[in-house]
């Protein structure tokens, strides 16, 4: 069995994620050998107790890999795994990349300069027009537009990208053979016909639910360097995407709306917290190019620059409140645990978490694995 096939099989196992899969690889030397392990051997893997080892051993023996691969061929679905060279490089860098991607369309569409456009499923006419325009102009400028193929802002962004002749990628919250929402199926076909892709991490037969949609959002942001929120209420699922984007150290931008529009209150909060306010595609491109330029200009031998240095070079340091400054001053380039930040600042955990989100939006802090945060230098 190849590593590609082994990952497809592991992805079909209940409760299997990238952390567990990597531990299996470390213990047995390959994903294929891990699938041959018995219950006793599996119990020796860190994080797998008696209950999981029993269920894993059973599913390893009964997983219907041949049926899955045959169905993919029948449905003309391409399967890309973490072991494959054409797996999207940027997505592979996030903390919890999907083991497998099922897609219709072009794999290469996921490995280009990309921006996510997200927002509410219940947009105003203003929001619809804005999403469509941003999708049109960004795709026309050569960026791949990524979104979740949901009704509302997602669909408008995809539609704008398609009309421009550019590329767009739709990430589903369920399996490709359980397409949802049905009304966007024609749009999905257009995306594929124009050189884009429709993608899912789920094995065939997985219906979308309340758990799968938030998981889907990490892929939307993970494929991109920046996330643009077009229209979002305060209590929108869009904020989950924003949170995941910040955890992945992506830049966040927001489109302002009417000051009395509930549909734009989430955007206005993000702008107050330090997200880049944008009103046209050129400003989005400027933000993304500045981000890429800053990354390219930093060489391994370059000493890190603090915010004082940045200000001297003509880049103003973002203003911080007293509490934000207290949290920021506890951080280091190597990172410390959030529990340590709480102890050092004397602030409660909820307050520290809220401030860290603000610092991430302002690109002063970044999230690290294991509940840690670091100063951006």
C-alpha positions in Angstrom: 0.0 0.0 0.0 1.3 3.5 -0.9 1.4 6.3 1.6 -1.2 8.1 -0.6 -3.6 5.2 -0.2 -2.8 4.8 3.5 -3.7 8.4 4.2 -7.0 8.1 2.3 -7.8 5.1 4.5 -6.8 6.9 7.7 -8.9 9.8 6.7 -11.9 7.4 6.7 -11.3 6.3 10.3 -13.5 7.9 12.9 -11.6 10.3 15.2 -8.5 10.4 13.1 -6.8 13.7 12.7 -3.4 15.0 11.6 -1.9 14.9 15.1 -2.8 11.3 15.7 -1.8 10.4 12.1 1.6 11.9 12.6 2.1 10.1 15.9 1.3 6.9 14.1 3.8 7.7 11.5 6.5 8.4 14.1 5.8 5.2 15.9 5.6 2.8 12.9 7.7 4.6 10.3 5.0 5.0 7.7 1.2 5.5 7.4 0.9 2.2 5.6 2.6 0.2 8.4 0.4 2.0 10.9 -2.6 0.5 9.3 -1.2 -3.0 9.9 -0.8 -2.4 13.7 -2.9 -4.4 16.1 -4.6 -3.1 19.2 -1.7 -3.7 21.5 0.7 -1.9 19.2 -1.6 1.0 18.8 -1.9 1.4 22.6 1.8 2.3 22.7 1.2 5.4 20.6 1.0 8.6 22.7 -2.5 9.9 23.0 -4.2 6.6 22.1 -5.7 4.9 25.0 -7.4 1.5 25.3 -10.7 2.7 23.9 -9.3 4.4 20.9 -6.8 1.6 20.2 -9.6 -0.9 20.1 -11.8 1.2 17.7 -8.8 2.1 15.5 -7.8 -1.5 15.2 -11.3 -2.5 14.2 -11.6 0.3 11.6 -8.1 -0.3 10.2 -9.2 -3.9 9.3 -12.6 -3.0 7.9 -12.0 0.4 6.1 -13.3 0.1 2.5 -10.4 1.8 0.7 -11.0 0.1 -2.6 -14.6 1.2 -2.7 -13.5 4.8 -1.9 -10.9 4.9 -4.7 -13.3 3.3 -7.2 -15.9 5.9 -6.3 -13.4 8.7 -6.8 -12.6 7.4 -10.2 -16.2 7.0 -11.1 -17.1 10.6 -10.0 -13.9 12.0 -11.6 -12.7 13.2 -8.3 -9.0 13.8 -7.7 -7.6 12.9 -4.3 -4.5 14.7 -2.9 -2.9 13.7 0.4 -0.3 15.2 2.7 2.2 12.7 1.3 1.7 14.1 -2.3 4.0 16.7 -3.8 1.0 18.7 -5.2 -0.6 19.2 -1.8 -1.1 23.0 -1.3 2.1 24.2 0.3 0.6 27.0 2.3 -2.2 24.8 3.7 0.4 22.2 4.7 2.0 24.7 7.0 -1.1 25.2 9.3 -1.2 23.4 12.6 -4.0 21.0 11.6 -3.9 20.5 7.8 -6.4 18.0 6.3 -4.9 14.6 5.8 -6.7 14.4 2.4 -8.3 16.8 -0.1 -11.0 15.5 -2.5 -11.5 17.9 -5.4 -13.1 18.5 -8.7 -11.1 20.8 -10.9 -7.5 21.9 -11.0 -5.1 21.1 -8.1 -2.9 24.0 -9.2 -5.7 26.5 -8.4 -5.0 25.9 -4.7 -1.3 26.7 -4.9 -1.4 30.3 -6.3 -1.5 33.7 -4.5 -4.9 33.6 -2.9 -7.3 35.7 -0.8 -10.3 34.5 1.0 -13.6 36.5 0.8 -16.0 35.6 3.6 -19.2 36.9 5.1 -22.7 36.4 6.2 -25.2 34.1 4.6 -27.8 36.9 4.9 -26.2 39.9 3.2 -27.7 43.2 2.3 -27.8 44.3 -1.3 -24.7 46.4 -0.5 -22.9 43.3 0.8 -23.8 41.3 -2.3 -22.5 44.0 -4.6 -19.3 44.5 -2.6 -18.5 40.8 -2.5 -19.1 40.4 -6.2 -16.9 43.4 -7.1 -14.1 42.3 -4.8 -14.3 38.8 -6.3 -14.3 40.1 -9.8 -11.4 42.5 -9.4 -9.2 40.3 -7.3 -9.6 37.3 -9.6 -9.1 39.5 -12.6 -5.8 40.7 -11.0 -4.5 37.2 -10.8 -5.4 36.2 -7.3 -7.3 33.0 -6.6 -10.5 33.9 -4.7 -11.2 31.3 -2.0 -14.5 31.0 -0.1 -17.0 28.4 1.3 -19.5 28.1 -1.5 -22.3 29.0 0.9 -25.3 31.2 0.0 -24.7 34.9 0.5 -21.3 36.5 0.5 -19.5 33.3 -0.5 -21.6 32.7 -3.6 -21.3 36.4 -4.7 -17.5 36.3 -4.3 -17.3 33.1 -6.3 -19.6 34.5 -9.0 -17.6 37.7 -9.4 -14.4 35.7 -9.8 -16.0 33.4 -12.4 -17.3 36.4 -14.4 -13.8 38.0 -14.5 -12.4 34.9 -16.1 -10.2 34.4 -13.1 -9.8 31.4 -10.7 -11.8 30.6 -7.6 -11.8 27.7 -5.1 -14.8 26.6 -3.1 -14.3 24.7 0.1 -17.3 22.5 1.1 -18.5 21.6 4.6 -19.4 18.1 3.5 -18.3 15.4 1.0 -18.3 16.1 -2.7 -21.1 13.6 -3.2 -23.2 15.3 -0.5 -23.1 18.8 -2.1 -24.6 21.6 0.0 -26.3 23.9 -0.6 -28.0 22.4 -3.6 -28.8 25.8 -5.2 -25.1 26.5 -5.6 -24.4 23.3 -7.6 -24.5 25.2 -10.9 -22.0 27.7 -9.5 -19.7 24.9 -8.5 -19.8 23.5 -12.0 -18.9 27.0 -13.4 -16.0 27.2 -11.0 -14.6 23.9 -12.2 -15.2 24.8 -15.9 -13.2 28.0 -15.5 -10.1 26.3 -14.1 -10.8 26.6 -10.4 -11.6 23.8 -7.9 -14.3 22.6 -5.5 -12.7 20.9 -2.5 -13.6 18.9 0.5 -11.6 17.1 3.2 -14.4 14.6 3.9 -14.7 11.0 2.6 -17.6 10.2 0.4 -20.9 10.0 2.2 -20.2 12.6 4.9 -23.1 15.0 5.2 -22.4 18.5 6.3 -23.3 19.4 9.9 -22.6 22.0 12.6 -19.2 20.4 13.3 -18.0 20.2 9.7 -18.6 23.9 8.7 -16.2 25.4 11.3 -13.6 22.7 10.3 -14.1 23.8 6.7 -13.3 27.4 7.6 -9.7 26.6 8.6 -9.1 25.4 5.0 -10.6 28.5 3.6 -8.1 30.7 5.5 -5.3 28.2 5.3 -5.1 28.4 1.5 -4.6 32.2 1.7 -2.3 34.8 2.9 -5.2 37.2 3.7 -8.9 37.0 4.6 -11.3 39.7 3.6 -14.6 40.0 5.6 -17.1 41.8 3.4 -20.2 41.8 5.6 -20.7 40.1 9.0 -22.9 40.6 12.0 -21.3 40.3 15.5 -22.6 36.7 16.0 -21.8 35.4 12.6 -19.9 32.1 11.8 -17.6 34.3 9.8 -15.9 35.2 13.0 -14.8 31.6 13.3 -12.9 32.0 10.1 -11.3 35.2 11.4 -10.2 33.4 14.6 -8.7 30.6 12.6 -7.0 33.0 10.2 -5.4 34.7 13.2 -4.3 31.4 14.6 -2.7 30.7 11.2 -1.0 34.2 11.3 -3.0 35.4 8.2 -3.7 39.1 7.7 -7.4 40.2 8.2 -9.1 42.9 6.3 -12.7 44.2 6.6 -15.1 46.2 4.4 -16.9 49.0 6.3 -20.7 49.3 6.0 -23.4 51.6 7.1 -22.9 52.6 10.8 -26.5 51.5 11.6 -26.4 48.2 9.7 -26.4 45.1 11.9 -24.9 43.2 9.0 -21.7 45.2 9.2 -21.2 45.4 13.0 -18.7 42.5 12.9 -16.6 44.3 10.3 -16.7 47.5 12.3 -15.5 45.7 15.4 -12.6 44.1 13.4 -11.6 47.5 12.1 -11.7 49.0 15.6 -9.5 46.1 16.8 -6.9 46.9 14.1 -8.0 45.0 11.0 -7.1 46.8 7.7 -10.1 48.7 6.4 -10.4 48.3 2.7 -12.8 49.9 0.2 -11.6 48.5 -3.1 -9.5 45.6 -4.6 -6.4 47.8 -5.0 -6.2 48.2 -1.2 -6.5 44.5 -0.7 -3.7 43.9 -3.2 -1.6 46.6 -1.6 -2.0 44.9 1.8 -1.1 41.4 0.4 1.9 42.7 -1.5 3.2 44.6 1.6 2.8 41.3 3.5 4.7 39.3 0.9 7.3 42.0 0.5 8.0 42.2 4.2 8.4 38.4 4.3 10.8 38.4 1.4 12.8 41.3 2.7 13.7 39.5 6.0 16.7 37.3 5.5 17.8 34.7 8.0 20.8 36.8 8.9 18.8 39.9 9.5 18.5 41.0 13.1 14.8 41.2 14.3 13.3 44.6 14.2 11.2 45.8 17.1 8.3 48.3 16.8 10.6 51.2 17.7 12.8 50.4 14.8 9.8 50.1 12.5 8.6 53.5 13.5 12.0 55.0 12.8 11.9 53.5 9.3 8.6 55.3 8.6 6.2 52.6 9.6 4.0 53.8 12.4 3.6 51.4 15.4 -0.1 50.7 16.1 -1.5 52.4 19.1 -2.0 50.2 22.2 -4.1 50.7 25.3 -2.5 50.3 28.7 -3.7 46.7 29.0 -2.7 45.8 25.5 0.8 47.2 26.2 1.0 45.1 29.4 0.2 41.9 27.4 2.5 42.8 24.5 5.4 43.5 26.8 5.2 40.0 28.3 5.6 38.4 24.9 8.9 37.3 23.4 9.9 36.2 19.9 10.3 32.6 21.1 6.8 32.6 22.6 5.3 32.0 26.1 2.2 30.2 27.3 -1.0 32.1 27.7 -1.1 31.0 31.4 2.2 32.8 31.9 0.8 35.9 30.3 -2.1 35.8 32.8 0.3 35.4 35.7 2.7 38.2 34.6 -0.1 40.7 33.8 -2.5 40.0 36.6 -5.3 40.1 34.0 -7.9 37.3 33.9 -7.7 34.6 31.2 -10.7 35.9 29.2 -9.2 39.4 29.1 -5.8 38.1 28.0 -7.3 36.0 25.2 -9.3 39.0 23.9 -6.3 41.2 23.9 -4.2 38.6 22.1 -6.8 38.6 19.3 -6.4 42.4 19.0 -2.6 42.1 19.0 -2.9 39.4 16.3 -5.1 41.6 14.1 -2.6 44.4 14.5 0.2 42.0 13.5 2.0 42.5 16.8 1.5 38.9 18.0 1.1 35.5 16.6 -0.3 32.2 17.8 1.9 29.2 18.4 1.0 25.6 18.9 0.3 24.4 22.5 -1.6 27.4 23.7 1.3 29.8 23.3 1.7 33.3 21.8 4.8 35.2 20.5 5.8 38.7 19.6 6.0 39.5 15.9 9.5 41.1 15.4 
